[in-house]
Amino acid sequence: MAQRKSKAFKFAAAGGVIVLALAYLGWTGYSESKSYYVTIPELQKMGDAAYTRHLRVGGTVEPGTIRQVGTNAEFVLVEVDPKTSERAELRISYKGIEPPPDTFKDNSQALAIGEFGHDGVFHARELQAKCASKYAPQQGAAAPPQSKGY
């Protein structure tokens, strides 16, 4: 009888170790994959916490700052506070496996995903860009003709 209890205890202990290991791997995977969205002014006010987190930061690409070589790009993101008109800038260094998207141009909205370095540069591994003006109707353009649905 004692031998049965010993085997059951060993089996339960091994199962507990496996469950704890899986829980630990799940938690670390979750922690590694989450990223915080911050504005440029928030990033600049974060202090040392900015260096330890996986971040997303967005803004407008400053015209004339894009320097692209192959799949890598360096540029400046700008964010202007609509209430105070204060301007915040952030240098971005993108080193990805894919080139920046086609919509990545001067004055486009961009989202950089990566880490903030002690050198004051945001080191991005992913880059997303959109150009809302490309898809919006031009100012003063006539409305397209309506179809009658026949």
Secondary structure, 3 states (H helix, E strand, C coil): CHHHHHHHHHHHHHHHHHHHHHHHHHHHHHHHHCCEEECHHHHHHCHHHHHCCCEEEEEEECCCCCEEECCEEEEEEEEECCCCCCEEEEEEEEECCCCCCCCCCCCCEEEEEEEECCCCCEEEEEEEEECHHHHCCCCCCCCCCCCCCC
